[in-house]
Amino acid sequence: MPRSSPPPDWVLVRRRQIGDQIRAARLDANLTQEAVANAIPMERPNYNRIEMGHSAATLDTLLLIAEVLGVDLATLVR
């Protein structure tokens, strides 16, 4: 099975920006990565990869993260 090509650079940059916004909202909510990951539920290393922009989060995961952090989805992806 052929491997899919990597996303364009602008997508990777935007993914990192969204991760930064998730991290900022988590810190504003005074929560640890472990607390957010447990509430989703997700393994903490997987959650960390989303915050670092190394992994693409699904829409469902972004909605769960926004709910746990008490922010609108738009706040995370703006």
TARAVEN-V238225 format. One record per backbone hydrogen bond with DSSP energy under -0.5 kcal/mol. NH is the residue of the N-H (numbers start at 0). CO is the residue of the C=O. If there is no record, write none. Layout:
NH&CO ; NH&CO
This chain:
10&7 ; 11&7 ; 12&8 ; 13&9 ; 14&10 ; 15&11 ; 16&12 ; 17&13 ; 18&14 ; 19&15 ; 20&16 ; 21&17 ; 22&18 ; 23&19 ; 24&20 ; 25&21 ; 26&22 ; 27&23 ; 28&24 ; 29&26 ; 30&25 ; 35&31 ; 36&32 ; 37&33 ; 38&34 ; 39&35 ; 40&36 ; 41&36 ; 45&42 ; 46&42 ; 47&43 ; 48&44 ; 49&45 ; 50&46 ; 51&47 ; 52&48 ; 52&49 ; 53&48 ; 54&48 ; 56&54 ; 61&57 ; 62&58 ; 63&59 ; 64&60 ; 65&61 ; 66&62 ; 67&63 ; 68&64 ; 69&65 ; 69&66 ; 70&65 ; 74&71 ; 75&71 ; 75&72 ; 76&72 ; 77&73
